[in-house]
Amino acid sequence: MIDTVRQLWDSWDDTDLAADPASGRFLTDAAAGEFRSRGKQFDITGRFTVPRSPQGRPVILQAGGSPEGRDFAASRSDANFSPFGKLTEASEFYRDVKARAARLGRRPEDIKILPSASFVLGDTEAEAVELHHEVRNQQINGKTALILLEQVWNRDLSGYDPEGQLPDIDPDPEAEPIIQGRALLHQDRFATVARWRAIAEEKKLTLRELVIDQFERGPFVGTPAGSNEPRHRDPAPRSGTTPVDSSFRRRQPARCRSLWPGPIRSPSLQVRRAS
């Protein structure tokens, strides 16, 4: 389909549009937009009535995290969204998609990686941190946490307490997918579950807190003037527990800065709590 659409876009040349009001001449070539496309999926003939855009054609974006999605992005797209919020996973995804592009005969620099990121801003650092905790806890309720984990376990987890421990059963990869219509980002279910259990034990996290910790996408938390560093924080501690590395900041290492199109400029928008 992409090849057919590109053929339609290329049926116009950059010089086909005259649009000269003085002479009344609209086209330089009367055959502009004519096309014939034959393939396994399409056999169409006609005239494409939309002239070329200033950049030549629309940008093709792909949101592919599965092996098939990565291959499609590497072969066809101009940019691919990265769903990963942890630096190690995001870096691996970046290298993998670029390597796939090279194996398919494309220049790795021709496909851009658009990382996931979120922003929580406040008048002060403390206010932004407080708002960040509120946003995280409101975004992931108990039901949402269970649904997200069901994608990996491939089991009905509705009987588990979101404020309790992770399920003590193993994933069931052989069963019919419990969640339809979504690609599985975590290809090795058993390794993912084992890693999550280790993290939950180390940080003393409940099921819901583990989901908040693992599914957050690169938050930038702070004031507009100082929010250009990603902040990784643990969920708000339960009574009697201590947050782990609660003030940890991390700058992007130099080798990974090409993930970002440029320096992050501080926006004028500020997030405020409703009175």
C-alpha angles and dihedrals in degrees: 000000000000091000091051094048091049089052089055092049090049093050086089120066123212089248098047096090114075100163091180110169093189095060097025089234114146103173134035091200120040090205094058112138097019113138145168119196125183124177145125093287106025137040106174138152129186146088124298106219099196116090120223117281119239091263092048099248140003119282113258113224126189132191100200125150101154120084090257092047092049091051091050091049092047092051103038118010131087093211137012126207115233113215094192122110099181117084096227093052093042092050092050091049091050093051093044096052092045091050092049090052091053092049089052092054099260128123108254091225090060092074119062126207116222109202124212114249140162132199130215113179132184139172088254136023091248093052091050092050091050092049090048092057091048093050093048094050093046094048095054115046124172096270093048091050092053093048092051092050092047088065089064101034091042088212137106104265097173090115093063124094111243089210091051134070128303116277112282093214127088126246119269106221093169096061124092107279108270091205115052129201099024130099115234110244094191103064096182104056096183095049090047093051092047091051093048092050090052091049093047091050094046095047097034092237129168120227092266093045090052090054091049090049096048103036099048113113116223104298122206106204127181143058122329090254095050108028097102093104123078112240121208114197135170122241117275106286121251119237111291096017133101124225115245116235089342095170097042115143125183130191120210108260115243094252091058099045091095086075086077123066091222144315115325110247118213109250122221091233116103127191112231131183113248113250 
